[in-house]
């Protein structure tokens, strides 16, 4: 997948994941895009583990199923990010 497709998928997945995820997440369009791209890699890798049983670092494709996988991965990335930020705020 080329870089422009990653940016489009990341922007879409990050924006939808931020809208679905409860609470308020900070960050602008760049943060949303990065979370979406990271989510595409997380979701694609988890999907490859489920399908093949082996870990392959792959990104989800630019399609409806790929977008759904990227949204789930972006929500996981948001949860991980919130866990570390909340932990830092409490100390």
C-alpha positions in Angstrom: 0.0 0.0 0.0 1.4 3.4 -0.9 1.9 6.3 1.5 -1.2 8.3 0.3 -3.4 5.3 0.9 -1.9 4.9 4.4 -2.6 8.5 5.1 -6.2 8.3 3.9 -6.8 5.0 5.8 -5.2 6.4 8.9 -7.2 9.6 8.8 -10.5 7.8 8.4 -9.7 5.0 10.9 -8.4 7.5 13.5 -11.3 9.9 13.2 -13.9 7.1 13.4 -12.1 5.4 16.4 -11.9 8.7 18.2 -15.6 9.3 17.6 -16.5 5.8 18.9 -14.0 5.7 21.9 -15.6 7.1 25.1 -14.2 10.2 26.7 -12.2 13.0 25.2 -9.0 12.4 23.4 -6.6 15.3 22.8 -4.6 15.9 19.7 -5.2 17.3 16.2 -5.4 15.9 12.8 -1.8 14.6 12.8 -2.3 12.7 16.0 -5.5 11.3 14.6 -3.7 10.2 11.4 -0.9 8.6 13.3 -3.2 6.7 15.6 -5.1 5.5 12.6 -1.9 4.3 10.8 -0.7 2.6 14.0 -4.1 1.1 14.3 -4.0 -0.2 10.8 -0.8 -2.0 11.6 -2.1 -3.3 14.9 -5.4 -4.5 13.3 -3.6 -6.0 10.3 -1.1 -7.9 12.5 -3.9 -9.2 14.8 -5.9 -10.3 11.8 -2.9 -12.2 10.4 -2.4 -13.9 13.8 -6.0 -15.0 13.9 -6.0 -16.1 10.3 -2.6 -17.8 10.0 -1.4 -18.3 13.5 1.8 -16.5 12.8 2.8 -12.9 13.5 3.2 -10.8 10.3 3.6 -7.1 10.5 1.1 -6.0 7.9 -1.2 -3.1 7.5 -4.9 -3.3 6.7 -5.8 -2.5 3.1 -7.8 0.4 1.8 -11.2 -1.4 1.7 -14.3 -1.7 3.9 -13.0 -4.7 5.8 -9.5 -3.1 6.0 -11.1 0.1 7.4 -13.0 -1.9 10.1 -9.8 -3.7 11.1 -7.9 -0.4 11.2 -10.7 1.2 13.4 -10.4 -1.7 15.9 -6.7 -1.4 15.9 -6.9 2.4 16.3 -9.2 1.9 19.3 -6.6 -0.4 20.8 -3.9 2.2 20.1 -6.1 4.9 21.8 -6.6 2.6 24.8 -2.9 1.9 25.1 -2.1 5.7 24.8 -4.7 6.6 27.4 -3.3 4.0 29.8 0.2 5.5 29.6 -1.0 9.1 29.7 -3.4 8.5 32.6 -0.7 6.6 34.5 1.7 9.6 34.0 -1.0 12.1 35.2 -1.6 10.2 38.5 2.0 10.4 39.7 
